[in-house]
Amino acid sequence: MARRPARVPMPRTPAPQPKSSGCNPPGNLDSHWDRKLKAGEIVPELTLDLHGRGLDAAYTRLMDGMAQARLMGARCVLVVTGKSRPVDPADRGSKRGAIRAKILDWLAASEHGAGIAAVRRAHQRHGGDGALYIVLRRS
C-alpha cells in the first residue's frame, strides 16, 4: 500500500493593515487633534501661500516659513499649494501641481522634517484639496 505524504500546514499570512487617511501614521497625533483638524476648528498660526510660484521660489518660501513657524512656537501651519493634478513623474518639475507633488519630499529632506508631527489635508474653509496643515511637534 502506498503511503500518502504528510500534510504540511500552510503558513498564515498576516491580515492586511488598514490604510491611514493622512500622510503620516495615525499614531503621530492624538484623536483630539485629528478630530479638530478634520472639523476645521484649528486656526493655523501661520499661512504660507506657495500657489502660483515657481518651484525654486516655493521651496525657498516653504523653508523660510517653516523656520519662522518654529521660532514663533507655532503648532499648526497652513500651506496653500494649489490642487494637485495627475502628472507623469518625469513632468513634475514643470507642470501644474508640481509644488503639491514635491512638498512632502521637500519637508522630509529638510532640517524641519524631524520637527513635523503630521501633515494633513486642510479643511474646506482653509483651502481643502489645495492646502495642507503641517502640525509641528512641541519644542
Disulfide bonds with the S-S distance in Angstrom:
none
